[in-house]
Amino acid sequence: PITVRLPSGGGFSGGPFHSQNPESSFAHIPGLKCVCPATPEDAKGLLISAIEDPNPVLYFEHKHLYRRIKGEVPDDRYTTPFGKARVHREGDDLSVITWGAMVYTAEEAAKELEGDDISVEILDLRTLIPWDKKAVLESVRKTSKVLVLHEDTRTGGFGGEIAATIVEEAFEDLDAPVKRIAAPDTPVPFSPPLEKAFIPQPELVAKGLRELAEY
């Protein structure tokens, strides 16, 4: 039983050595658990759950959230369960399945679509191993259109596992093909403008959501 805290993610020009999102590299190894908190409250609750868990846990902390996101955190000791997603934003027209810093990218995109009367639901997985398949399928059946969003590269990213599961188990509930938005299949650039082009931005997500809404 060991918990390894792993700062990851881009936004600070750390290049391929410090800004990768390598959670999918470990998610397919049986016995490892992969945690990706997005909120201060979850960061504490999931860390305590990780320490108490009898299995090895990889705890991925997105560096761009350290000073960017603030929130109330209870002083008492509490745990946040693994494999239980959190509805970050309620919506009726489209579902975004995501985790980590991309939760807030999706939120910015969803706010942009409010003016077009498009209601976007955002589901924060919190943990990838285990991941909350039930919550994902419930959200998909509610909206019938889904976008899977992550900062990791597209090929081999964990979003592919989620998309495949949706197609296998909720195909008849879909009104559009499952859409994925992720980073391109390149190392993370050092250059700030190139890094910004590499990491999915709110305007790209908003464009993808509009395409889904119009399908």
NORJOMO-V954807 format. One record per backbone hydrogen bond with DSSP energy under -1.0 kcal/mol. NH is the residue of the N-H (numbers start at 1). CO is the residue of the C=O. If there is no record, write none. Layout:
[[NH	CO] [NH	CO]]
This chain:
[[4	57] [6	59] [8	61] [9	20] [18	15] [19	15] [25	22] [26	23] [27	23] [29	26] [32	29] [33	56] [34	129] [35	58] [36	126] [43	39] [44	40] [45	41] [46	42] [47	43] [48	44] [49	45] [50	46] [51	47] [52	48] [53	49] [57	2] [58	33] [59	4] [60	35] [61	6] [63	8] [65	62] [66	63] [69	65] [80	45] [86	124] [88	122] [89	122] [93	119] [94	119] [95	145] [96	121] [97	147] [98	123] [102	99] [103	100] [104	101] [105	101] [106	102] [107	103] [108	104] [109	105] [110	106] [111	107] [112	108] [113	109] [116	113] [117	114] [118	113] [121	94] [122	89] [123	96] [124	86] [125	98] [127	125] [128	34] [129	34] [133	131] [136	132] [137	133] [138	134] [139	135] [140	136] [141	137] [142	138] [143	139] [144	140] [147	95] [148	179] [149	97] [150	181] [154	183] [157	154] [160	157] [162	158] [163	159] [164	160] [165	161] [166	162] [167	163] [168	164] [169	165] [170	166] [173	170] [174	171] [175	144] [179	146] [181	148] [183	152] [186	184] [195	191] [196	192] [197	193] [198	194] [199	195] [205	201] [206	202] [207	203] [208	204] [209	205] [210	206] [211	207] [212	208] [213	209] [214	210]]
